[in-house]
Amino acid sequence: MPSSSSLARHPGLDEWLSIGADGRILLRTGKVDIGQRVSTALAMIAAEELDVDPERIEVSRTRTGIDPNEGVTASSLSMEDSGNAARAAAATARRHMIARAASELGVDIDSLEVDDGTVGSRATNRSVTYWDIQGGRPFDIPVDTEAPAKPPRDHRIVGTAATPRAMAEIVTGRYEFLHDMARPGMLHARVVRPPHYGARLEALDEALNQRLAERGISVVRDGSFVAVAGADEYGTARAAEQIYDAARWNIGTGIPPQDIYERLTANERESLPVIEGTPVEEPVPPLGRPPRGAATMLEARYEKPYLMHGSIGPSAALAHWQNGRLRIWSHTQGVYLLRDAIAEALGMDPQDIEVAHAPGPGCYGHNGADDAAFDAALVARALPGTPILLKWSREQEHAWEPYGSCMAMMLRASLSEEGEVLEWSHESYSDTFNMRPRAGPEKAGAARLLASRYRADPPPRFVPVPALVRHMGIHRNLDPLYDFPNRRLVKNLVRGLPLRTSALRTLGAYGNIFAIECFLDELAAAAGIDPVAFRLAHLKDVRARETLEAASHRMNAWPAVEGRGRGLGFARYKNLQAYAAVGVELEVTDAADLRLHRMVVAADAGEIVDRAGLVAQMEGGVLQAASWTLYEEVTFDRDGVTSRDWDGYPVLRFDNVPEVETVLMERPGEAFLGAGEAAAGPTAAAIGNAVHDATGLRLRRLPFTPEAVRRAAMAD
Amino acid sequence: MERLTLGVNGEAREVTCDPAVPLIYVLRNELGLKGAKLGCALEQCGACTVLVDGESVQSCVRAASEFVDSEIVTVEALERDRVGAAVQRAFVAEGAAQCGYCTTGMVVAATALLKKTPAPARNALAEALHGHLCRCGSQARVLAAVDRACREIRDAV
């Protein structure tokens, strides 16, 4: 069984699994369900190994100090980390309980069968249940990663399509989001942010504060950090607006106007060559002359803008300060990370803080959730004994979350006479994707919480360094999976860019794959070779070939429609996780609008656990990436971010939702391959390639708005 | 502060509130009906949608006092409604939600549509859901769910 880093940190079976005397089973996980249905899949894995109904299994909502520390729910690693841990834990528990049952029933282990937790034997009429054997008692044994898991042919649960957990509650409005929580004596809170990043508070209107105090509304201030709290939610939200309007702000010089695409390749930067997917601290090799035998040399520059996570629900948190202890409910992706950062910021012992995950709107990476938790903590500390439910406004969510960085991708390749790639160069330029509040020297965690920058005594500013981990950040999927010789791959961490950035779904992979997969079509066209054939000629990995061919075959089966174009994109996420190939058929209207008609995504995610969940993740990834690709771009001017609501930051709507087909590759018995981010990059490339197929225009800067299409047509 | 009587889910509910307060705050905080979500408070995302006299209406901007003569139905009451319950079952069957934050608004909007137009064309459906944003990318499944609900309602007749 594949080992799991989570088990190395939490080796005890009791840390993962407990059997209640009432027949309920609790599976603990450090991964949080953020709509990706990981809790459904984990319950299926454990139920399969234990031979119980999945409904018996409750999957914990991660709480610090109680649930395993599995880091951050990110990087498409939940199935590989927690999924493997759950399988090993359940297999260990089953073996242990079966042995106990055999001795209790006085029969041979091999004669035992389990039906929904009841262990019986053909040799006797008697039976015993897991809860008879183990109910309410600890196992006191380690998880054995060698404990035999069921062979795939015996699977009855894993590989089926499950009804997602909580779905019935979601559609009836009974599902409690963090935003819906209530506590006795709770106050609602709102933050008052400055007009933009660089602005500072000079003075509040004290007379207004006095009037608010008479209405029971408290104002909390620490430097330029301001928040209000009151019993009435709407009154509190209005008070925050009044305080903002009445305050005296020093707005400074604002954000200098600039062309981010020019700055990406002109600003100071740190450059590292990337070898086998990993940056090395060596000089960047120069871009030499094309190799001997090169018949064609192509160069192209691709670009993507800042993108926002744009959760449908603004960030929120509930915090309660009591007797020097702080409890926080957050929709963070990393409860332990957040706990340690807040402890660092407030000078507290992490043991005095508990962070519990509570369901929030989909986050798609490091959005405002952690910042809102710290905001709430600051208010709760100022108002001890009072539960504080703090929510950001829509405008704050749009303007203050850490965005996915803008990027420039510079590619060059040379082809032989026969259309074989002889050299490949790809340099990516970007700001950091690595600004989660991870505690460290110089209060590195505190420094990355938004409110820290505005408190009276801020920690030193955190300066990101180039991530050196394989396929991390800017260089995620920079290294193509294709068999190209003479690779020159460079990551450039660019300094001095204007907007706050951090981890957005796929990090650099969306931009890198967009560039690689569009450029491959450019090369194929230059060589006069079909784009799929061109890819296959450079692709030995069998599973990659099969995934690509699956999408291509499905797309080829669509009846041709006059005036539409088709395109395809492919990647294996981090060259290590799920394979995804996306095909699209679209039309470019006379108004230069892109109309998406059909899409197909083929995915190899290793062994499939929850078939329905995997389909939903693939479809969701495709549609979110289609939205990024067609519509999205964070804009700013001297006065700050100008993408401050859904009119200023348009996203995909129902009128342009294509028919989406998902083809899942069947890989029973293979390792789980994280799939949540696999479709995004291929989607952008597929759309770019389809636009080219439909119009002959090669769009190299995202998003593909009508203006972008018209610009490309003018330049053509 | 003012006393208002609102017709909500078939009952007359009396509340004391600021007459300017948008309806959603009253539904969520005074009446405990938290199925409608606050997404933007700008009538831009649809997460706060409720039925008002059978029409799909966003509740995040217009004052509660504007609705005193109306019949308000929230997602919580749709289980008792033939069309609403069919829509909810179809959303479950198609797995038409990821995080679920936008879902109740879509369930309400789809119910309003199917009550008026039992077999909507795809573009009528897209039109009815135009004001509803989903960031997780559940839209294709939502369309499938509404199609399924249409079939179920038709077959039950």
Interface residues (C-beta under 8 A of the other chain):
Chain A: I34 G35 Q36 R37 T163 P164 A166 M167 A168 I170 V171 T172 G173 R174 Y175 E176 F177 H179 D180 D232 E233 Y234 G235 A237 H309 G310 S311 I312 G313 P314 P359 G360 P361 G362 Y364 K391 S393 R394 A612 G613 V615 A616 E619 G620 G621 V622 L623 Q624 S627 D645 W646 D647 V651 L652 R653 F654 D655 V657 P658 E659 V660
Chain B: D18 V21 P22 Y25 R28 N29 L33 K34 G35 A36 K37 L38 G39 C40 A41 L42 Q44 C45 A47 T74 V75 E76 L78 E79 Q88 F91 V92 A93 G95 A97 Q98 C99 G100 Y101 C102 T103 T104 V107 N123 L125 A126 E127 L129 H130 H132 L133 C134 R135 C136 G137 S138 Q139 A140 R141 V142 L143
